[in-house]
Structure formats: structure tokens, C-alpha cells
Amino acid sequence: MADKKLSDIKLSVLDLVPIRTGKSIHDSFQHSLELARHVEQLGYTRYWLAEHHNMPGIASSATVVLIGYIAGGTSTLRVGSGGIMLPNHAPLVVAEQFGTLESLYPGRIDLGLGRAPGTDQVTAYALRRDLQGNVEDFPNNVAELKQYLSADNSTAKVRAIPGEGLDIPIWILGSSTFGAQLAGMMGLPYAFASHFAPAALHAALQVYRESFRPSEQLQEPYAMACVNVVAADTDAEAEHLATSLYQSFLNVIQGKALPMQPPVESMKGRWSLQEEYAVKQMLRYSFVGSKKSVQEELQAFVDETQVDELMISTGIFDPAKRLHSYTLLSEISELAGAKV
């Protein structure tokens, strides 16, 4: 496998639509659209939104609605889900929703699918009214969804209209080898959630590539990894900005439901040694620093993984500094050379 340079790697955005302390959810949506327009101008490939529920710091629960909002406010950027948590939805409804999006914004919609609920068990019950099922449900539901979107479903008793026969790329998302094997066997692109669950990254990529079977959608394996990047003009400033990201993950570990917090001078006294270790393990693939520092670390990551695309999550409190981080990253990667 030939070595890849950052200029060979397409860059994309994962937006969790953070709700900032002291700011409204309306502000969150406006800042997301501003970011989408910004990265579109910089040449980023896609802009994904993630389905989360019952989280006071994340405003992307109505993921499909937000995909329409972002796609409607941009013109060339691919917009999609990172992902739709399929256990929460009937496959037919997902097919209809994404068929509608693809009909409104032809050639610009991605459908990323995950098998986790994207929330806690109590909220999952509120979403589904039923937690019956087993590990086989996800592959079966993906297959059902693919069938609704296929052109040869036109003679079936149940049809997705709109949706049927449309070219909507399906991605499998995951943080373990389960989704990797499924994506490989189905011949679908695979996205790994290394921005918060890094442990199985290398094993999952290996399983995906080894199990890959060509399909109508994809002839060769295509892997994307999601990582955290906090870039600033200096290493010191980036480390300061990253304390918002650290606090968000610390809140998860401590079971605190809080909006996104502004950066602090130091994390000392805010976490124990055990909590610091746990946060930094979850954030293993987080690249924090100046352009030079981030470039070196990201290139090392690409060398290790040989991924085809990087999806970037940037947990920065100040919207203007978040925009600047994505600008610096585009300069690092020489995006003009990575466009297709």
C-alpha cells in the first residue's frame, strides 16, 4: 500500500452542533450554517451531523431536519448523517427522508448509519417504545433500507417514494470490528469513530479491508476516520482552546449533563488523575496545536492508518476560533490537491 500524504487525503467535517453555555440553540444552528459555508469555500468534501438525544450540550437530535437546513444553505458541499442511528427508526422512514433530501439536493446527500442508540437506555426506550432485538437486527435493517432505495423495488408492495432508485451513498459507521466487517461484506464505505472510541481503530480497519467485497456502490474499500483537531496560531493557544473539549468529555465521565463550557486556564483541580487518564484515552486521536504541530501529528496518523479521508470534529467554544481552526487545517493539508 503506497504511502499517502495529507494532500492526498480528503477532509470533511463532523458537526455535533454544540450548545454553548449562555447561548441559545438558535445560535448553535446559525453557527453551524456559518461553518458549513466556510468549509465549503475552503474545499472540504462533506459535512455530517450526528444523531444524539437527551444531551444538553448537543443540538443535533433532529438530524434529518438539520441536514436539510445545511444543504439548503450551501451549494456544493456533500451533507449527510454521521450518523442516523438505525435502531431508532424504521428503515422505510429513513429511506423516505433521505429520498426527500436527495430529491431536493441531488448528488449532495450521504447516508451514514450507526447501530448504537445515540443516547442512554431510558431515552432509547422513549424513542422506540421497545428495546427488543439482537445484534442481527442492524445488518437486516441495513439490507431492508438498501432494498427500499434500489430501483428493483418498484414492484414491491411497500415502496419508498421518494427514495426508490436514487443514488444515495450509504456508509456504515462504527467503533468496533462489527461494523467494519458488515461494511466490508456489503461493499460499503466505512467510517470509524476514533474521535471518541479509539481502541479498535487499527483492528477495525484491518477487518474492513480484509472482508471487503466489491459492490455496485464501491469497487474498492474506502475508509474514513474521524478525529479531533484543535488548531490555533500557537501551541499554547490551541491547548487553551482544547480545555473545552476536555471538559465535555470529563462531564460525560462524571455523568454531568451540561452545555459546552468556555476554555479555562488549566484543567488542574478539575479532574483527578484517573479522570484525566480516562479522558485522554478517549481523546487519543486528538491533534491539538499550531499548524506545524498538527501537520506532523496528522501525517503520522495517516501513515499509520492509510485512511482515504479524515473527518474532523473541532470542540472549540468560540465560533470564530472554530472557523479559524478549520482554515488552518485546510492550509496544512493543501486541500486544492485533494479535491476530486
Secondary structure, 3 states (H helix, E strand, C coil): CCCCCHHHCEEEEEECCECECCCCHHHHHHHHHHHHHHHHHHCCCEEEECCCCCCCCECCCCHHHHHHHHHHCCCCCEEEEEEEEHHHCCHHHHHHHHHHHHHHCCCCEEEEEECCCCCCHHHHHHHHCCCCCCCCHHHHHHHHHHHHHCHHHCCCCCCCCCCCCCCCCEEEEECCHHHHHHHHHHCCCEEECCCCCCCCHHHHHHHHHHHCCCCCCCCCCCEEEEEEEEECCCHHHHHHHHHHHHHHHHHHHHCCCCCECCCCCCCECCECHHHHHHHHHHCCCEEEECHHHHHHHHHHHHHHHCCCEEEEECCCCCHHHHHHHHHHHHHHHCHHHCCC
